Amino acid sequence: MMEEKTKKDILSNLGLIKKALEDIEDYIKNKVHENSEFIETGINGVIDYIYMILKGIVNGQPISYGVILEDAKKKGLEKEFRISYNILKSAKFIEYDVNNKLIIMGERTKYIIKQYNDYKIEQKENNNISNNNQKNDIKKDDQKENVNQNKSDYVNVSMVNQIYYWVLDEINRNEWIEINIIKEIFKGYGKEISEAINRIISEGKGQLINDKIYRKD
């Protein structure tokens, strides 16, 4: 007979899940680069697969669901892989690209990476401003102007690629998507969105009509 779960047990489990998600977010923010090794089955196997999947998508590597599943079966870790996959998918850290059968970034991962990139840009600007304050007023004004110019010209190539593939996936599945939705999901990346959309149009994969981008057959 299955043991009855008390409210205390459920709250305790929710606390562990919350801590796990916080650790996952901390990993993505810091972009830790290490080699993952399987230690044993059970919880360690789940953690190892969470690590492997996140490391792949953060580094922009394509992850084939079928390949990683077969690898897990060979290692006797199919259950551990499926648990880690379901945890990440339900928490929107990952999504499944049905057309290409790939595990790709989810909304939560995109948001965390955007926060990370924004923080790095802000940190760089703060360092520039700090250095400028050590110089005389004329040089400081000139350098601030240069910093602002660099900021306005900056385009995140990695984010352009992410938006490009995301939009392609959406129009391939749904025929079209509104520009406003793209801007909402990728807030703060106006230039990158324009670059990605222009690339899709120039390659003849889509067409822009009434603030919507349609798939072009």
Secondary structure, 3 states (H helix, E strand, C coil): CCCCCCHHHHHHHHHHHHHHHHHHHHHHHHCCCCCCCCCCCCHHHHHHHHHHHHHHHHCCCCEEHHHHHHHHHHCCCHHHHHHHHHHHHHCCCEEEECCCCEEEECHHHHHHHHHHHHHHHHHHHHHHHHHHCCCCHHHHHHHHHHHHHHHHHCCCHHHHHHHHHHHHHHHHHHCEEEHHHHHHHCCCCHHHHHHHHHHHHHCCCEEEECCEEEECC
